[in-house]
Amino acid sequence: MGTKVATGDLLGAWSCVGDTAQTTSLASVFQTEFTQLTSIPLAADASDLAEKWPEIQTAALAADKVVIAVGEAGNEAGEAASKTSLRLKPQEIDLIQQLSQWNQHCIGVIFSGRPLVLTEVVDHLQGIIAPFFLGSQTSAALAALLSGRRDFSGRLAMGFPRHEGQLPYSYREMSTGRPETAANHGQRYLSNYLDEENDALYPFGYGLSYNTWEYQDIALSQESLTKDAPIFLRLTVNNQGTQTGSENIQLYFTDEVAQVIRPKIELLDWQLVSLAPGESREICFVIHSDQLAYVHQDLRRYPDSGTFQLHLGKNSREILASFTVEL
């Protein structure tokens, strides 16, 4: 149910000459995938929500799970489509909050052409899918994922903010003179917000899976890196779930001694590995010195000699292991 159930508006602003007539709606595909489905489409602006409340309540109380498809229209994103509010429409927020009172198993499918502020609805949804605008086969892909025939492997290429006041926001934030840490949290005169957390609601690289992934035997070949010889970071990844899936293993770094200010953490490399249930595989990251380079004040690109930190993580916030390296 929702404002995006029966529409073919799944292409987005940059599809240009895309034909929505060739795009199957969520309702039509889901009806085939889930034979017990009850579909309740709403108007694009949810103006008919009040008259459909009785039907929605009856369906929600009887349902095993509720999928709520809401979000931006294609023409709300792309070029010349700036907005001061990045939140769902008030009617959509009301829909999600009320449905969660009738059914505790609500899943939000939230379409957008940019990261949205989801703080009003995150506690009312058991799961959130952010498909953005995937094109004409969006509905088929979502049906395969929601049914469990396929596992989720996508990861966020940008963080989702907690509030518009955090923008512009990037996980590649710079160091400050008075950074907030776990030790000084709550003190005054720090680089923080008085009414909100500093970090993203969902960080860069974030994503979930039906499976549980275990990282084992994480080891660095050596702690000294030269311009002529790389170093190797090895680990074993195990799929402890019940179905074949893909895990996105992410490697970040921190440049601790630099000529100009550098991000506190930055993506260095990543690998996507597909494993059957119970299968394990050794993964190796090869780190060369030129991967640590950046453009200096003289407009030449090269790495600084000194200390670097390597961070292996599931995303930019959930770091599993860190290593110190000298170049």
Disulfide bonds with the S-S distance in Angstrom:
none
